[in-house]
Every structure is written in C-alpha cells, then in structure tokens.
Amino acid sequence: MSAQIIDGKTVAQDLRAELTTQVQALDSPPGLAVILVGDDPASHVYVGNKIKACEQVGIQSFESRLGADASQEEVLAEIQSYNNNPAVHGILMQLPVPAHLDSDFLVQSIAPEKDVDGLSFINQGKLIAGDTGGLVPCTPQGSLRLIKTIKEDLSGLHAVVIGRSLLFGKPMAQLLLQENCTVTQAHSRTTNLEEICKSADILVAAVGRPKMVKGDWIKDGAIVIDVGINRLDSGKLCGDVDYDSALEKAGAITPVPGGVGPMTIACLLANTLKAYNSGAGS
C-alpha cells in the first residue's frame, strides 16, 4: 500500500482563488499589517511571501520593519497605530522577536478582532468555547482543511496530536474536538507514545524532531499530517514523520515541503477577510 499524497499547494491555491473572488466583490480592500523586528533572515522571507500573497488576492498590505534594537515602546506604538487604523483589518506580529522584547505582551496588545494569528486570550477562549466568531491560528486551521480533503466527516475518529504549543498543538486539538473526534494530546513527556500513535485514525505531528514518527508507529490507513519542518545536515528539509516508511502504512499523508506550509499563508489571508467581514476596521 502507498499513501495518498495530500497536496497542500493545490488546496492552498484553490482557497486563494476563492478569496480572490470574494475580495474582488468588496467595496474596499481588506488590509493586513505585518510588523517585523530585527534581522532574522527566515522572518524576512516569510514576511515577503505574506506581502506577495496579499497582492495576489487583492488584500492591501501594510508593513513596519524595525531594527533589532527597537524598544518595547516603539513596537507597541506600531501595534497601537494599526489598532486605530480603520484601513487595517488584520495585524500580524512576526515571531520570533529579539530577546529583549516581551513577545507575549506585544501579541496580547493586538486588538483581538484584528488578531489574525489567533493568539489573543479572547480568540483562544472563543476557540475553546466553540464560538466560531473568533480568529483561529492559521496552521491548525489549514491542517484541518487538509484532513477534510480526505475525509469530510471525522465524527468518532481517534485523533492524536503530538505537540502542545499555543500556536499549533492546543488549537489543533480543539478544532478536532469540534469535529467530534476523540482527541489525545501527546507531547515530549508522553509515555508509550509509539503505542498511542498506533491507535490514531488521524495523526498530527508538530514536535520539531526530524523523522521522529516512524512508519511502524502509524495505524494502517491513518491520515497523517506532518507539521514539522527541519533542515538536515545535508541541507534537505524533512518533517517530524519519517516520510518514506510512513508512505507504506498511512492512507494519506502530507509531504514536507508542500503539505501544511502553503496552507498557513492561505489561511492568514482567509482570517484577514474574516476580520474585515466582522467589522474589524470600523
């Protein structure tokens, strides 16, 4: 048996096409502001990709690039400026920020209705409460979309999420609960992790350990979502799942790269449009 490959590029492309049509029908464009502090090369690439994606679907982009020595007050002033700008409907604080800054405080300073990363306490609370009016973190939202390209009705399935971060693991588990899955949240200190994984109909790996999940950890026919992205000594990228061995067991699996990654930016654009439609700029 060889698993079906879940093509995140194609799913993301389809979502962007839908968003483009919806944005073109609006009287004015949604606006997304990105704040970047420091000189992290990967962050500069990510921000460039986000701005390019905005242009492609018709979303207006705003950008603040601050030096690595920017003070907490300077960054906060940028956030407050965008909070008060009616042309801006979504605000994204590119992480990580330099160590001298309090990233948690800065993220919580973003107006919840403009928090397109879904990290404010209000949006987190809405997710846990099942309130669909909140903004959901982009990567778990995109991962769920990929799962549902394989199986629409997830009721009663056992989902295992390896990872408990605020940005991915915890919201992913909540989204699967809302789909009526029975969810096990595993992490680095989970005992018998291999046995737990073997019981999963849906296995989501987000631990940041190259090829940690082996093929013989996977239940025959399971849907496997690999959120990890790791660079090997050879320079090659790989996920948290040993892809080659997993192909022989899984029913469907995301590749790395080309799986979850493209969905993150597509869902960021979707969140910006959702914020616009919810009146975030008014």
N, C-alpha and C positions, 0 to 999 in steps of 0.2 A: 504494500500500500504506500502511496506517496501523497502527501497532504496537498490540499488546495492552497495555493498561494493567495493571500489576501493583499490585493494591490492598493496600497494606500494612496499612491499617486493618482490613480484613476478615480477613486472615491472622492478625494480632495478636489480634483478637477471638476467633477460633477457638482460638488457643493459650491464651488466658486462660481460656476456658471449660473446656478440658481440664485446666488447672492447678487451677481451682476444684474440679472433681470429685475430683481426686487429693488435694487438701488436705483436703477435707471427710471423706475416708476415714481420715485420720490420727488417732491418739490425742491428739496435741497439735499446736499450730500451729508451722510454721517461723517463725523470727524473722529479720528483716533490720534491721540498724543502719546509719544514714546519718550521716556526720559532715560538717558544713558549717562552714567557717571563712570569716568575712568577710561582706561586704555585696553581693556581685555579684548584681544583680537576676535575671539569667538562671539562675544557680545556685539561687536561692531558688525560682524557678518549677519548675525540674527536680526539686528535692527534694520540693516539694509534690505534683507529679504522681506521683512514685515512691511516696510515702506513700499517696496516694489509690488507686493501683493495688494496693498491698498489701492495703488494706482490702477491695477488691472481690473478691479471690480468697481471702481468709481468712488471709493472712500477717500475723503480728504485726510492727508496726514500732517501732523504737527510733530516737531522734533526739538528736543532740548538735549544738547551734548555738553556735559560739564566735565571739567578737568578732574583728575584723580584726587586733587587736594580740595575739592569743593566741600564746604561745610554743611552740616546738618541743616542749618538755617537756610542756606542757599538752595538746597534741594527741595526743602519744604516749601519755599517761596514759589518754585516752579510748579509743584503739585497744586498749591492753592490757586495759582493763576489759571491753571487748566480746570480746576474745580469750578471756578467762577466764569469760565468762558462758555457761552451758550453754543458756540460752534463746535465744541469738543464734547463728544458723547461717550468716549472711552479713553481711559488713561492706563498706560502700562508702565510700570517701573521695571526696567530691565535688570535682572538679577544675574550674577551677584553684584553687589556694590562694594567699594573699598571698605576695608575692615573697620575704619574709624567711624563709619556711619551705622546708625541703628536701622537696619533694613525693615525690621518688624514694625517699628513706629512709623516709618515712611509709608509702608504699604497700607497700614491702617488709617493713614491720613488722606488716602484717596477716597473721594465721595463714593459710598457703596454702589450707587446707581451707575457710576462710571467705572467701576472696578472690573474691567474685562478679564482679569486674571482669576476672578472669583475667590480672592484670598481674604477679603474683609470678613470680620466676625459676623456681620449681618448676612452676607451671602453664604457663608459656611452654615450659619444657623438655619437659613431658609432651605438649604440642601438637605440637612438632617431632618427638618420638619416636613419635607416633601412639598414645599412651596415652589412651584415651577416659575414663579416670577423673578427668582434670583438669577444671578450670573454664575455659571458653573465653570470651574477650571477647564482650560482648553484641551489638555492632553487626555484626561479621563473621558471628557465628552467625545473627543474624536475616537478614542478606543472603543467606546460603546457603539458608536456608529459603525465601526468596522466589524464588531461582533455581530451586529444585526444585519449585516450584508450576508452573513452565513446562516443565521437562524433568527427570525423575527421574534418569535415567542420564546422567551427564556424562562418562563414560569417553572419552578420546581427544580431547575438545574442547580448543581453544586458548583459554585464559583470560588476559586482560591486566588486571592490577591497577595502576592509576595511583595511587601513594602507597606510602610505606614506613614509616609510623608504627608504633610499638609497639602502639598501641591499636587500629588497624584494618588498615593495609596489610599488615604482616608476617603477622599471624594469618589474614587473609583468604586470602593466597597459600597458607598451609599447609593450610587447610581445602579449598581447591580441589585441591591436590596429593593430599590424601587421597581425593578423589573421582575420582582418576585423570585429572585434566586435565593438559595441558601448560601450565605457567604461566610467563608473562613478567611480571616485576615492573618496572614503569616508574616514573619519578619526574621531578622538576623538571629534572634534568640529562640526561635521556634524549635522545639524538639520534634523528632520524627518528621522533618519537613518533606523528605522524599515520599513517605507513605501518604502524607496529606495531599501532596501534589497528584499522586496516582489516583486519588478519588475524585479529581476535578473534571467536570464536564467543560468548564471554562477555566483556563489557567492564565493568569496575568502576572508577568514578571517585571518588577521595577526595583531592582536592588543595587544596580551598578557594579555587578561582579561578572566579568566576561565568562560566557558559556557555563554558568553555574548550574542551570537546569538541564539535566541530561535527558536523552531520548527515553531511557527506561524509567524516568520519573513521570512520564506522560501516559495518561489513560488512552487506550485505543479510540481514535475518533474525536478526541477533545479539540476544542477551539483554543489556540494558543496565541496570546497577544504579548509580544516582546517589546517592552518599553525602553529597555536598556540600550545605551549607545556607548560603546567602549572602543578605544583605539589600542590595538595590539602593538607589540614592539616592531612588527613588520610594517606598521602604518595602516594596516587594514582595519576597517570598522567591523565590529561584531556586537551582538546583543547579549542579553543575560541568559539566553537559551542557546544550547548547542544545536544550531540550526540543522546541520546535516543529519545528526542522529534523530532529531525531533521530526524531521520530514517523514520518517518511516513509521511513526506512531500517531501523530496528530491527524485530525480530519481536515483542519485548516490552520494556517499559521501566517503571521506577518513576518516579512523579511526585514533585515537591518543592513543597510538603509532601505528606504522605500516603503515602509509599512506605516507605523504610527507617526513618524516625523512630519510628513506632509499634512497630516490632519490637524496638527497643532495650530499652524498659522491659519488654515481654513476656518477652524472653529473660533479663532481670535476675531476674524472678520465677521463671523456669524454673531458673536457676542456683541460686537460694536453695533451691528444693525439692530440687534435685540434691544440694546441700551437706547438707541435712537428712537425706536418704536415705543419704548416705555417712557419717553419724555425726559431722558437724562440731561439734555442740554437746556431745558426750559426752566 
